[in-house]
Amino acid sequence: MAKLQRLSEVSVYTRNLKLAKEFYTKKIGLKVREEDRKMGYLSLGATKGGEDAGLDLWQPDPKWGQEFYDQGTKSIGIVTGIGFQTSNLEKTVEQLAGRGVKVEKDSDTFARFWDTDGNVLFINQELRPKVKRTGIQSVSFVTVAVRDEQKAGAFFKALGFKGRKVPGESRAEGSSFTVYQLGPKGTAIMPFTPNREMYDDPAEFDSDTAHIGEETGIGIEVNEIYKLQDALLAKGVEFKTKAEARDWGSIAARIYDPDRNAYMFYEMKK
């Protein structure tokens, strides 16, 4: 049956892949999952394998073509929306600060840190952890800016994601938001609609709003991609690029959500 199998990758762009690798492995504690120096690509994870997405580091290269090179270069030094999970936020923040990482705790369950390129990533504490363990355990979520969270949620459900409510941290008392996962241990997509009331700095609202309708850097592994493409076209899903063989060993396509945020689907060629 043609379907989405897992959210396999989330991308971060860097000016210097060697320095970024050193930062994420030695200071953040991630493990190398895959590396292709020729393509300027490196996949990292909290563990060497797992059901969560790999954190893919990319150093933009003109050989990608002008569109992708410009997009990658523009994506250096931004708020990535990528969140890691820990079961002990306080000790993890202390550990990272002790290693020289610029990290700030926003609440008892949420923090952010900056990498060597100024990219911002998040850390959230697992809800009701059975055992508190210092360090990062997984890539838990990636946010996507949208105009309408309910409309975005319906789109992800149509793709086969399952919705799960999570207690809100920065919203009104007692509120919650919804994340979408392909499996209970997989990395979740969290659509959110920027609201001026959420921001102390109006420039941050403008910055987040500007991310609506862009390449998300999210890659999703699928099977039977051509059958899946036909099924999604029948549902009215818009494709940025149709499925075609790529020189890196896959058949890949790109789709748009209702706000024209773009996602990559791919199937590895056998």
Stockholm file with secondary structure:
# STOCKHOLM 1.0

chainA/1-270         MAKLQRLSEVSVYTRNLKLAKEFYTKKIGLKVREEDRKMGYLSLGATKGGEDAGLDLWQPDPKWGQEFYDQGTKSIGIVTGIGFQTSNLEKTVEQLAGRGVKVEKDSDTFARFWDTDGNVLFINQELRPKVKRTGIQSVSFVTVAVRDEQKAGAFFKALGFKGRKVPGESRAEGSSFTVYQLGPKGTAIMPFTPNREMYDDPAEFDSDTAHIGEETGIGIEVNEIYKLQDALLAKGVEFKTKAEARDWGSIAARIYDPDRNAYMFYEMKK
#=GR chainA/1-270 SS CCEEEEEEEEEEECSCHHHHHHIIIIISCCEEEEEETTTTEEEEESSSSCSSCEEEEECCCGGGCHHHHHHHHHTTTSEEEEEEEESCHHHHHHHHHHTTCEEEECSSSEEEEECTTCCEEEEEECSSCSSCCSSCCEEEEEEEECSCHHHHHHHHHHHTCEEEEEECSSSSTTCEEEEEESSTTSCEEEEECCCGGGCSSHHHHHHHHTTTTSEEEEEEEEESHHHHHHHHHHTTCCEEEEEEEETTTEEEEEEECTTCCEEEEEEECC
#=GC SS_cons         CCEEEEEEEEEEECSCHHHHHHIIIIISCCEEEEEETTTTEEEEESSSSCSSCEEEEECCCGGGCHHHHHHHHHTTTSEEEEEEEESCHHHHHHHHHHTTCEEEECSSSEEEEECTTCCEEEEEECSSCSSCCSSCCEEEEEEEECSCHHHHHHHHHHHTCEEEEEECSSSSTTCEEEEEESSTTSCEEEEECCCGGGCSSHHHHHHHHTTTTSEEEEEEEEESHHHHHHHHHHTTCCEEEEEEEETTTEEEEEEECTTCCEEEEEEECC
//
